[in-house]
Amino acid sequence: MRININSVHFKTDRKLEDFITEKVEKLSSLYDGIVGSEVILKVENTDSPDNKIAEIRLEIRGNDLFAKKQCKTFEEATDTAVEALRKQLVKYKEKLKV
């Protein structure tokens, strides 16, 4: 699976990219039809400590799945977005069986 990681107005370090890649690749074990994914990392300019945003789009045959989460760290935002996509994938697979 192809994984694109983009950060808006900052440079990600290798450790964060490896973490995101590892988490997103786990989704491919749930469904073989995942073609690729795009991860966009942003920092929102607010006073709130929950200003890190992770947007993940999974490209699957015939459809795209999307999750956007905002948390204190990019790791936490990625974890929650991947969990949301995992639930979406399970629902999508059930829909295909019907």
TORPA-4810 file (N, C-alpha, C, O; in nm, 3 decimals):
<nodes>
NODE_1_0.084_-0.118_0.000_0.000_0.000_0.000_0.089_0.124_0.000_0.189_0.131_0.071_M
NODE_2_0.050_0.221_-0.081_0.122_0.347_-0.091_0.072_0.442_0.019_-0.049_0.459_0.035_R
NODE_3_0.164_0.503_0.093_0.128_0.596_0.200_0.199_0.729_0.175_0.322_0.735_0.172_I
NODE_4_0.121_0.835_0.158_0.175_0.971_0.143_0.155_1.045_0.274_0.043_1.052_0.324_N
NODE_5_0.261_1.101_0.329_0.250_1.180_0.452_0.290_1.323_0.420_0.403_1.349_0.377_I
NODE_6_0.197_1.415_0.440_0.222_1.557_0.414_0.201_1.636_0.542_0.106_1.610_0.617_N
NODE_7_0.288_1.731_0.567_0.270_1.820_0.682_0.259_1.963_0.631_0.330_2.004_0.539_S
NODE_8_0.170_2.037_0.693_0.143_2.174_0.650_0.219_2.271_0.739_0.194_2.279_0.859_V
NODE_9_0.311_2.345_0.681_0.390_2.450_0.747_0.486_2.400_0.854_0.525_2.478_0.941_H
NODE_10_0.525_2.276_0.850_0.630_2.226_0.939_0.687_2.098_0.879_0.627_2.038_0.789_F
NODE_11_0.800_2.056_0.929_0.869_1.936_0.881_0.854_1.825_0.984_0.883_1.845_1.102_K
NODE_12_0.807_1.709_0.940_0.793_1.596_1.033_0.927_1.526_1.048_1.010_1.526_0.957_T
NODE_13_0.947_1.467_1.163_1.070_1.391_1.184_1.047_1.245_1.143_0.933_1.202_1.127_D
NODE_14_1.153_1.173_1.127_1.148_1.034_1.079_1.070_0.945_1.175_0.997_0.855_1.133_R
NODE_15_1.085_0.970_1.305_1.017_0.889_1.407_0.865_0.899_1.392_0.795_0.799_1.401_K
NODE_16_0.814_1.020_1.370_0.670_1.041_1.353_0.622_0.975_1.224_0.516_0.912_1.223_L
NODE_17_0.698_0.988_1.117_0.660_0.925_0.990_0.656_0.773_1.003_0.565_0.709_0.950_E
NODE_18_0.754_0.715_1.073_0.755_0.570_1.094_0.635_0.526_1.177_0.574_0.422_1.148_D
NODE_19_0.600_0.604_1.279_0.485_0.573_1.364_0.357_0.572_1.281_0.276_0.479_1.291_F
NODE_20_0.338_0.676_1.199_0.218_0.687_1.116_0.212_0.574_1.014_0.106_0.513_0.995_I
NODE_21_0.324_0.545_0.950_0.329_0.437_0.851_0.292_0.304_0.914_0.214_0.227_0.857_T
NODE_22_0.346_0.276_1.031_0.316_0.151_1.101_0.167_0.139_1.132_0.108_0.033_1.111_E
NODE_23_0.107_0.246_1.182_-0.035_0.244_1.219_-0.125_0.227_1.096_-0.219_0.148_1.098_K
NODE_24_-0.094_0.300_0.990_-0.179_0.295_0.871_-0.164_0.161_0.799_-0.261_0.108_0.745_V
NODE_25_-0.043_0.104_0.799_-0.022_-0.025_0.734_-0.102_-0.137_0.801_-0.139_-0.234_0.735_E
NODE_26_-0.129_-0.124_0.930_-0.208_-0.226_0.999_-0.349_-0.236_0.942_-0.412_-0.342_0.951_K
NODE_27_-0.399_-0.127_0.884_-0.533_-0.130_0.825_-0.539_-0.222_0.704_-0.645_-0.276_0.673_L
NODE_28_-0.427_-0.240_0.634_-0.427_-0.325_0.515_-0.451_-0.471_0.550_-0.490_-0.549_0.463_S
NODE_29_-0.428_-0.509_0.675_-0.456_-0.647_0.715_-0.606_-0.671_0.729_-0.651_-0.786_0.726_S
NODE_30_-0.685_-0.564_0.743_-0.830_-0.578_0.754_-0.897_-0.595_0.618_-0.998_-0.665_0.606_L
NODE_31_-0.839_-0.531_0.515_-0.902_-0.532_0.384_-0.795_-0.522_0.276_-0.710_-0.433_0.279_Y
NODE_32_-0.799_-0.615_0.181_-0.697_-0.621_0.076_-0.715_-0.515_-0.032_-0.623_-0.489_-0.109_D
NODE_33_-0.832_-0.454_-0.038_-0.863_-0.361_-0.146_-0.813_-0.220_-0.125_-0.849_-0.130_-0.202_G
NODE_34_-0.731_-0.197_-0.023_-0.679_-0.063_0.000_-0.567_-0.036_-0.100_-0.466_-0.107_-0.103_I
NODE_35_-0.585_0.067_-0.182_-0.487_0.102_-0.284_-0.378_0.189_-0.226_-0.259_0.168_-0.252_V
NODE_36_-0.417_0.288_-0.147_-0.320_0.380_-0.090_-0.384_0.465_0.018_-0.502_0.452_0.048_G
NODE_37_-0.304_0.552_0.073_-0.357_0.643_0.176_-0.280_0.774_0.172_-0.165_0.781_0.130_S
NODE_38_-0.349_0.878_0.217_-0.286_1.009_0.227_-0.309_1.061_0.368_-0.423_1.064_0.417_E
NODE_39_-0.200_1.101_0.433_-0.207_1.153_0.569_-0.164_1.299_0.565_-0.057_1.332_0.513_V
NODE_40_-0.247_1.386_0.619_-0.214_1.529_0.625_-0.209_1.569_0.772_-0.305_1.548_0.847_I
NODE_41_-0.097_1.628_0.812_-0.078_1.674_0.949_-0.078_1.826_0.950_-0.011_1.891_0.869_L
NODE_42_-0.154_1.884_1.044_-0.164_2.029_1.055_-0.155_2.070_1.202_-0.186_1.991_1.292_K
NODE_43_-0.112_2.193_1.224_-0.117_2.253_1.357_-0.212_2.371_1.348_-0.189_2.465_1.271_V
NODE_44_-0.319_2.365_1.427_-0.416_2.474_1.428_-0.369_2.584_1.522_-0.323_2.555_1.633_E
NODE_45_-0.380_2.707_1.481_-0.335_2.820_1.562_-0.444_2.862_1.660_-0.518_2.957_1.636_N
NODE_46_-0.452_2.790_1.772_-0.548_2.824_1.878_-0.477_2.820_2.012_-0.364_2.772_2.022_T
NODE_47_-0.544_2.869_2.114_-0.489_2.863_2.249_-0.509_2.726_2.311_-0.446_2.694_2.413_D
NODE_48_-0.594_2.645_2.252_-0.623_2.512_2.305_-0.501_2.420_2.288_-0.431_2.428_2.188_S
NODE_49_-0.476_2.334_2.388_-0.364_2.239_2.373_-0.394_2.130_2.268_-0.302_2.067_2.216_P
NODE_50_-0.523_2.110_2.238_-0.561_2.011_2.137_-0.556_2.076_1.999_-0.659_2.097_1.935_D
NODE_51_-0.435_2.109_1.953_-0.423_2.182_1.827_-0.354_2.102_1.716_-0.324_2.158_1.610_N
NODE_52_-0.329_1.974_1.738_-0.266_1.889_1.635_-0.376_1.812_1.561_-0.459_1.746_1.623_K
NODE_53_-0.375_1.822_1.430_-0.479_1.759_1.348_-0.416_1.656_1.256_-0.315_1.682_1.190_I
NODE_54_-0.477_1.538_1.252_-0.437_1.432_1.158_-0.558_1.398_1.071_-0.663_1.361_1.122_A
NODE_55_-0.541_1.411_0.940_-0.644_1.372_0.844_-0.591_1.254_0.765_-0.481_1.260_0.709_E
NODE_56_-0.668_1.147_0.760_-0.625_1.028_0.686_-0.734_0.990_0.586_-0.850_0.974_0.623_I
NODE_57_-0.694_0.977_0.460_-0.786_0.932_0.355_-0.735_0.798_0.302_-0.622_0.787_0.255_R
NODE_58_-0.820_0.697_0.311_-0.787_0.565_0.257_-0.849_0.552_0.119_-0.969_0.571_0.103_L
NODE_59_-0.769_0.521_0.022_-0.818_0.500_-0.114_-0.845_0.351_-0.129_-0.753_0.269_-0.128_E
NODE_60_-0.972_0.317_-0.144_-1.009_0.177_-0.167_-1.086_0.170_-0.297_-1.140_0.270_-0.346_I
NODE_61_-1.092_0.051_-0.352_-1.157_0.034_-0.482_-1.303_0.078_-0.474_-1.381_0.024_-0.397_R
NODE_62_-1.338_0.178_-0.555_-1.476_0.222_-0.564_-1.516_0.325_-0.461_-1.628_0.378_-0.468_G
NODE_63_-1.430_0.357_-0.366_-1.470_0.449_-0.260_-1.347_0.498_-0.185_-1.239_0.439_-0.195_N
NODE_64_-1.363_0.607_-0.112_-1.258_0.655_-0.022_-1.317_0.664_0.118_-1.433_0.700_0.135_D
NODE_65_-1.237_0.632_0.217_-1.277_0.649_0.357_-1.192_0.760_0.415_-1.075_0.774_0.380_L
NODE_66_-1.251_0.839_0.505_-1.181_0.957_0.557_-1.205_0.971_0.706_-1.315_0.946_0.756_F
NODE_67_-1.100_1.011_0.778_-1.112_1.042_0.920_-1.024_1.163_0.951_-0.912_1.175_0.901_A
NODE_68_-1.077_1.251_1.034_-1.003_1.370_1.077_-1.016_1.380_1.228_-1.127_1.387_1.281_K
NODE_69_-0.903_1.382_1.297_-0.904_1.388_1.443_-0.810_1.497_1.491_-0.707_1.524_1.429_K
NODE_70_-0.848_1.560_1.602_-0.770_1.669_1.661_-0.740_1.634_1.806_-0.831_1.608_1.885_Q
NODE_71_-0.611_1.633_1.843_-0.568_1.594_1.977_-0.448_1.677_2.020_-0.408_1.772_1.952_C
NODE_72_-0.391_1.640_2.135_-0.275_1.712_2.189_-0.146_1.679_2.114_-0.058_1.764_2.103_K
NODE_73_-0.135_1.555_2.063_-0.015_1.515_1.990_-0.056_1.453_1.856_-0.169_1.407_1.840_T
NODE_74_0.038_1.452_1.763_0.010_1.388_1.634_-0.006_1.238_1.650_-0.085_1.176_1.578_F
NODE_75_0.067_1.178_1.743_0.055_1.034_1.766_-0.086_0.999_1.814_-0.146_0.903_1.765_E
NODE_76_-0.137_1.076_1.908_-0.271_1.052_1.959_-0.377_1.075_1.851_-0.472_0.998_1.839_E
NODE_77_-0.361_1.181_1.773_-0.454_1.210_1.665_-0.451_1.100_1.560_-0.556_1.061_1.507_A
NODE_78_-0.332_1.049_1.529_-0.320_0.940_1.433_-0.386_0.814_1.486_-0.459_0.746_1.413_T
NODE_79_-0.362_0.781_1.613_-0.425_0.663_1.674_-0.577_0.669_1.664_-0.640_0.572_1.623_D
NODE_80_-0.635_0.782_1.701_-0.781_0.793_1.700_-0.836_0.792_1.557_-0.944_0.738_1.533_T
NODE_81_-0.764_0.853_1.463_-0.809_0.852_1.323_-0.802_0.711_1.265_-0.892_0.670_1.193_A
NODE_82_-0.695_0.638_1.295_-0.681_0.501_1.246_-0.791_0.413_1.306_-0.846_0.327_1.236_V
NODE_83_-0.823_0.433_1.432_-0.930_0.355_1.496_-1.065_0.385_1.429_-1.145_0.294_1.407_E
NODE_84_-1.090_0.512_1.397_-1.213_0.549_1.327_-1.218_0.484_1.188_-1.323_0.437_1.146_A
NODE_85_-1.105_0.481_1.119_-1.099_0.418_0.986_-1.116_0.267_0.997_-1.175_0.205_0.908_L
NODE_86_-1.065_0.207_1.104_-1.082_0.063_1.123_-1.231_0.030_1.134_-1.277_-0.067_1.073_R
NODE_87_-1.305_0.110_1.210_-1.450_0.089_1.223_-1.520_0.108_1.089_-1.610_0.032_1.055_K
NODE_88_-1.478_0.210_1.014_-1.537_0.234_0.882_-1.510_0.117_0.787_-1.597_0.078_0.710_Q
NODE_89_-1.388_0.062_0.794_-1.353_-0.052_0.708_-1.437_-0.174_0.741_-1.482_-0.245_0.651_L
NODE_90_-1.459_-0.199_0.869_-1.542_-0.313_0.910_-1.683_-0.297_0.856_-1.740_-0.392_0.802_V
NODE_91_-1.741_-0.177_0.868_-1.875_-0.151_0.815_-1.877_-0.165_0.663_-1.972_-0.220_0.607_K
NODE_92_-1.773_-0.116_0.597_-1.765_-0.124_0.451_-1.760_-0.270_0.406_-1.827_-0.308_0.309_Y
NODE_93_-1.681_-0.352_0.475_-1.671_-0.494_0.439_-1.805_-0.565_0.460_-1.843_-0.649_0.378_K
NODE_94_-1.876_-0.532_0.568_-2.007_-0.592_0.592_-2.106_-0.553_0.483_-2.188_-0.634_0.441_E
NODE_95_-2.097_-0.430_0.438_-2.184_-0.380_0.333_-2.159_-0.456_0.202_-2.253_-0.483_0.127_K
NODE_96_-2.033_-0.489_0.174_-1.999_-0.561_0.052_-2.054_-0.703_0.052_-2.087_-0.757_-0.053_L
NODE_97_-2.063_-0.763_0.169_-2.110_-0.902_0.179_-2.259_-0.914_0.151_-2.306_-1.020_0.110_K
NODE_98_-2.334_-0.806_0.172_-2.480_-0.809_0.154_-2.517_-0.805_0.010_-2.636_-0.808_-0.024_V
</nodes>
